[in-house]
Amino acid sequence: MVMEGIIASVSALRATQRRVGQTAHNIANISTPGFIPRRVEQAEAAEGGVRLVGTTALPSGPLLVSEGSLDLAIDGPGFFVLNQPGGGQLFTRAGNFMLDAQGRLVDPLGRTVAPGITIPAGAQQIRVTPQGQVQALAENGSVISQGQLLTASFGNTGGLTPVGGNAFRATEASGPPVLQPPGSPGHGTIVSGVLQASGTDLAREMVNLITDQRVFEANVKMLRTEDEMLGTVLDIKS
């Protein structure tokens, strides 16, 4: 019985440590555009104690007006699609885009926005419609180039795996991406000059942090008690 208690307490300490780590990650990204915070989920373990079963995405942040001409947000469901340099695609809610030296629309890490938008050097203005048409305008307002943004939807967005850089990768749990122009069924529309703020709720995270601290302290006390009990049992047997 003592060993079972020790195993349960150790598993609780590990789970609490993981929750605190996720809370710290959420708070650290409170100013990251499009950041989707996550909550660590746990369940009862068959051998006693708890086990971690993954993380759950929490609600996205609000849309805020910005000063960036290439700042975009999705009003509704869906993700922007990014092309990885080595192949494959990633998905993000962060629309703080810019142009690289070749005039390509990229994210802050240089990943191109799918399916690939290039703005000619002579463009005086860039306009993005709610349906994702990217138009490069000449000085007289005429369209000199245009492309079409695509957004991705998933059968289970909770199954997406975060890979860093404010992006996610599709998994078997999420299902394959469905790529469509913005405004299609199941896809939100594009809003220009707007960014989605981080979904981190500081008040909620601080409450979680305080709660987990109390849980950690309680399990440390329990572990010490069980260790003393085990020592007493061994002394009796000897």
Buried (B, 14 or more C-beta within 10 A) or exposed (E): EBEEBBBBBBBBBBBBEBBBEBBEBBBEBBEBBBBBBBBBEBEEBEEBBBEBEBBEBBEBBEBEEBEBBBBBBBBBBBBBBBBEEEEEBBBBBBBBBBBEEEBBBBBEEEBBBBEEBBBEEEBEEBBBBEBBBBBBBBEEEEEBBBBEBBBBBBEEBEBBEBEEBBBBBBEEEBBEBBBBBBBBEEBBBBBBBBBBBBBBBEEBBEEBBEEBEEBBEEBBEBBEEBBEBBEEEEEEEE
